Amino acid sequence: MEIKEAVNILKEKGRIRIKDGHGTVLELVAPQRWDAAIDDQEGIFLFFDVFQIRNVAEQFSEVSLDIIEYATKPTIYHTPVNRILKNGPIIDGKVKFSVIRKEFWNKLIFAFSQPLILQFSKSKDWDMVTEDFFPLLSAGTKEMFLSPDGDVKIIRA
C-alpha cells in the first residue's frame, strides 16, 4: 500500500493501523477524531516539522526549539499543553510529541498535512504493512521534558 492510499484511509476513517518492520501494530489517529472514551491517554503527537509544535504546545524558547531541531536520535518530548488544544491525549496539563524525520513516516505525516496521534493498537488487525521500522520503537529513543521557558529535564537518556 502506498502513502497516498494510507492518507485516503486516514481522511475517510480518521485512523489507520499500520504494521511496521518490527511487527508492531501502530494506530495513527487524526486529532479531530481522537476520542477520550476509546483512545489511549498515553498517545504521542507526531509532527513532520518543528513549526507544527505550536498546535499542541505553548510557545517555546529558542533553546528548546534548538534542542528539537538538532536532535539526532528519536526523541519523545513532554511539555505543557497549549490552552487552545481541547482534544487529544493530555495528562496533567502536559502532552507528548515527537518530530519524525525517518523518510517513510515523515512523508506519511506530511502527505496527511496535519499532526497525527500515535497509539499502540490493542488489535492485531492492520490496514497497511510496511517494512520501515517506526523510529520511536528503537532502543536509542530518548525522552525529555521541555518547558516554554527553556527548562530541560531528561526523562530517559
N, C-alpha and C positions, 0 to 999 in steps of 0.2 A: 504494500500500500504506500502511496506517495504522500508527501506532506499536504498536497492540495486536497486529497481525499480526507485526511485527518482533520483539516480545517473545516471542511464541509460537515463532518460529523459533529465537531465542536459547535459550529454555528446552529446546526439543527437540534442537537440534543443538549448542548450546554456542557457536555462532559465526554471524555473518551478514556478508555482503558488501553494502555499500551504495555505490552510485554517487552522488556528491554533485553539487552545482551546477557545480563546476569540471570534472566529468567524471572525477574521480579515484575509483578503487575503493578503499574503506576496508574493512578487515576488523575487526569488533569481536568480541572473544573473552571469554567468561566466564572469570574467573581459575581456577576449578577445572578447566576444560577446556583451559587453555593447556598446550602440550607443548613442552618444550625441544628435542626432536628435530625438530620440523617448524615451530615458530613463531619469530618474529623476536625476537632478543635485544634489539633496539632499541625494543621495544614501549613504549607510554606508558599508564599507568593513567589512566582518565578517571573523574572524580567529578562528581556533581551538586551537592554541598555540601561545605563545608570540613570538617565533622565526620568525613567519610569518610577523611581523610588517615591517621588512626591505624591504618587497616587495613594500610598498607604502610610507614609511616614511624615513626621514634621520636617521642616527644612533642616538640612544638615550643615554642619560646619565644613570648611574646606578640608580640615584634617580627616574627618570621617569620609568625605567623598573621595579623597585621595586613597585612603585605605581600601575602599571598594574598587576604585578604578584600577589600582595597581596590584591587586591580589592575583597571585599566580596559581593558587590552589583553590579547589572548590570550597566555598565558604557559605555558611548559613549565618545571617545576621539577625539579631534581635534588636528591636528599637521601639520606642513609644509610638503608638498609633496616631495617625493624622485624625484630628477631630471630625473631619468630614466623612471618614470611612465608617459606614454603619453595618456593612455586610461582609463577613469574612471571618477567618479564624483569628480571633482576638482573645488573648488570655491575659488577664490582669493589666489591661491597658497597653499591651505590647503585641507586636506582630513579628513574624519571622519572614525573611525574604532571602533570595539569592539571585545574583545576576548570572545567568547561564551563558557560558561562552563556547561550549562544545558545539561543533558545527551543526549536526542534525537537530539537536534540541533547540539551539538558538534560532535556527531557520524556522522551526515549527512555531515557536512563540512569536517570532517576527511576522510570519505569514498570518497568524491569527490577529496580529496588530493590537493586542492588549495583554496585560498580565494574565497569567493563569495561576490557579492554586493547585499545588501538588498534594496529593494524599495517597497513602499506600492502600491499595484496593484490598478489601476483605474477600472479594470474589476471585476465583481462579479463571474466570472468563475474560477475554480481551477482544478489543475491536481491531487491533493492529499489532504486528510484531516487527521489531527492528533488531538488528544485530548490534546497534550502537549502545554502548553502556551509558547509563544515566550517571552524570558526574557526581552527584551528591551521595551516591552509594559507594564511592571509592574509599579506601582505608584512610587516605590523607585528608578527608573532609574536615574542615575546621569550623568552629562556631565562636562568634563573638557578639558582645553587646556593644552597640554604638548609640551614644546619646546625641541629640541635636547640638549640644554644646561642645562636642569633641571628646567627651569621656569615652574611653575604650576599656572593655573588660574581656579578657579571653576566657571563654567558657570551656572550649575543648581545642587543644592545640594539635 
